[in-house]
Amino acid sequence: MKNERGYVAIFEALIVIFLVLTCVLFLNSVVVTPNPSLSQKADNFNKAQDIMESLSGKVNFTDETFLSEISNILSDRWDKNKAIEEVSELTKSKFEELGLKDNYKFVEVNEFNGATLLDSGNYDSAENISIASRNYGDYCYRLYVW
């Protein structure tokens, strides 16, 4: 059989190109460059926001929010140190109830000029800090999670 028009050669060339592309795609799928995982950062961001949302939300219309409760304690006490101690105890039990096991720092930044109400972990050496902030009355609360 004579191959005068070169159909067999073209067909063989197409098969070789198909096999080469298949090998390249296979090797490309095997050799994967690592992508940076952003899920941990997003998880911490969401955790800080979720905790603050829980602290500022009402269960129903007759309940008082946690932030209003601690704001009342801070405003009613003449001794600021005792007020901070009382709020610290309430906040610790609330954070345990909400399942916050990470490192955190809970601060009032307006009336108490950045007084730490409760903390867990070393804030100075922390990386990837996520911040959530909520206001209640004259008080501004910030939660740092890392």
C-alpha positions as a printed NumPy array, in Angstrom:
array([[  0.   ,   0.   ,   0.   ],
       [  1.398,   3.289,  -1.053],
       [  1.005,   6.318,   1.154],
       [  1.006,   8.928,  -1.551],
       [ -0.924,  11.593,   0.299],
       [  0.704,  11.153,   3.778],
       [ -2.46 ,  10.327,   5.718],
       [ -0.749,   7.653,   7.776],
       [  2.112,   9.969,   8.74 ],
       [ -0.316,  12.704,   9.807],
       [ -2.359,  10.187,  11.816],
       [  0.794,   8.888,  13.542],
       [  1.899,  12.461,  14.329],
       [ -1.483,  13.257,  15.899],
       [ -1.3  ,  10.114,  18.045],
       [  2.204,  11.075,  19.229],
       [  1.074,  14.642,  20.06 ],
       [ -1.923,  13.241,  21.966],
       [  0.339,  10.889,  23.956],
       [  2.823,  13.687,  24.746],
       [  0.035,  16.011,  25.942],
       [ -1.429,  13.208,  28.052],
       [  1.966,  12.622,  29.694],
       [  2.461,  16.347,  30.338],
       [ -0.987,  16.667,  31.918],
       [ -0.362,  13.588,  34.055],
       [  2.973,  14.93 ,  35.295],
       [  1.407,  18.311,  35.94 ],
       [ -1.273,  16.745,  38.113],
       [  1.295,  14.682,  40.038],
       [  3.678,  17.55 ,  40.732],
       [  1.625,  20.006,  42.732],
       [  3.035,  23.19 ,  44.176],
       [  1.846,  23.818,  47.725],
       [ -0.74 ,  26.561,  48.078],
       [ -0.733,  28.622,  51.256],
       [ -3.602,  27.649,  53.479],
       [ -5.739,  30.603,  54.439],
       [ -8.248,  28.539,  56.359],
       [ -6.518,  29.016,  59.738],
       [ -6.54 ,  32.792,  59.377],
       [-10.159,  32.78 ,  58.32 ],
       [-11.033,  30.44 ,  61.171],
       [ -9.516,  32.781,  63.759],
       [-11.209,  35.789,  62.175],
       [-14.558,  34.056,  62.219],
       [-14.017,  32.806,  65.757],
       [-13.357,  36.31 ,  67.109],
       [-16.386,  37.692,  65.271],
       [-18.613,  34.796,  66.339],
       [-17.672,  35.109,  70.013],
       [-18.306,  38.862,  70.035],
       [-21.604,  38.344,  68.241],
       [-22.607,  35.839,  70.916],
       [-21.632,  38.264,  73.664],
       [-23.646,  41.098,  72.149],
       [-26.715,  39.114,  71.049],
       [-29.929,  38.538,  72.939],
       [-31.501,  35.139,  73.346],
       [-34.951,  36.716,  73.286],
       [-36.359,  40.175,  73.881],
       [-36.512,  39.848,  77.671],
       [-32.908,  38.762,  78.18 ],
       [-30.005,  41.078,  78.79 ],
       [-26.919,  40.744,  76.612],
       [-23.632,  39.71 ,  78.175],
       [-22.038,  43.017,  77.168],
       [-24.842,  44.959,  78.85 ],
       [-24.406,  42.84 ,  81.985],
       [-20.681,  43.516,  82.276],
       [-21.184,  47.171,  81.306],
       [-23.61 ,  47.536,  84.209],
       [-21.073,  45.951,  86.556],
       [-18.307,  48.255,  85.356],
       [-20.471,  51.362,  85.683],
       [-22.023,  50.468,  89.069],
       [-18.808,  49.745,  90.987],
       [-16.821,  52.543,  92.564],
       [-13.717,  50.4  ,  92.855],
       [-12.518,  49.775,  89.314],
       [-10.208,  46.915,  90.316],
       [-13.042,  44.979,  91.979],
       [-15.264,  45.645,  88.982],
       [-12.591,  44.294,  86.636],
       [-12.135,  41.199,  88.847],
       [-15.874,  40.518,  88.864],
       [-16.143,  41.012,  85.099],
       [-13.084,  38.803,  84.611],
       [-14.726,  35.918,  86.493],
       [-17.964,  36.258,  84.524],
       [-16.115,  36.534,  81.227],
       [-13.954,  33.495,  81.944],
       [-16.988,  31.304,  82.587],
       [-18.735,  32.722,  79.508],
       [-15.718,  32.04 ,  77.262],
       [-15.535,  28.473,  78.603],
       [-19.244,  28.076,  77.901],
       [-18.72 ,  29.33 ,  74.327],
       [-15.753,  26.975,  73.833],
       [-13.011,  29.574,  73.356],
       [ -9.835,  27.564,  73.972],
       [ -7.444,  29.64 ,  71.87 ],
       [ -5.237,  32.441,  73.074],
       [ -7.245,  35.606,  73.522],
       [ -7.323,  39.031,  75.121],
       [-10.564,  40.795,  76.074],
       [-10.19 ,  44.533,  76.597],
       [-12.337,  47.582,  77.33 ],
       [-10.748,  50.472,  75.431],
       [-12.914,  53.544,  76.084],
       [-13.885,  54.139,  79.726],
       [-11.106,  52.026,  81.261],
       [ -8.386,  53.182,  78.823],
       [ -7.458,  49.775,  77.453],
       [ -7.812,  47.774,  80.66 ],
       [ -7.495,  44.041,  80.1  ],
       [-10.583,  42.318,  81.441],
       [ -9.359,  38.792,  80.676],
       [ -6.507,  37.241,  78.729],
       [ -5.036,  33.875,  77.895],
       [ -1.643,  33.514,  76.249],
       [  1.215,  35.87 ,  75.498],
       [ -0.121,  38.774,  73.455],
       [  3.3  ,  40.353,  72.854],
       [  4.611,  37.375,  70.874],
       [  1.325,  36.681,  69.065],
       [  1.047,  36.455,  65.288],
       [ -2.019,  36.553,  63.041],
       [ -4.174,  38.385,  65.557],
       [ -7.847,  38.68 ,  64.7  ],
       [ -9.849,  41.464,  66.284],
       [-13.555,  41.836,  66.903],
       [-15.016,  44.959,  68.448],
       [-18.452,  45.794,  69.863],
       [-19.827,  48.838,  71.664],
       [-22.357,  49.022,  74.446],
       [-23.203,  52.436,  75.83 ],
       [-19.974,  54.269,  76.64 ],
       [-17.965,  51.059,  76.632],
       [-16.025,  49.649,  73.696],
       [-14.968,  46.016,  73.978],
       [-12.327,  44.339,  71.835],
       [-11.534,  40.669,  71.581],
       [ -8.155,  39.63 ,  70.198],
       [ -7.803,  35.968,  69.162],
       [ -4.606,  34.329,  67.933]])
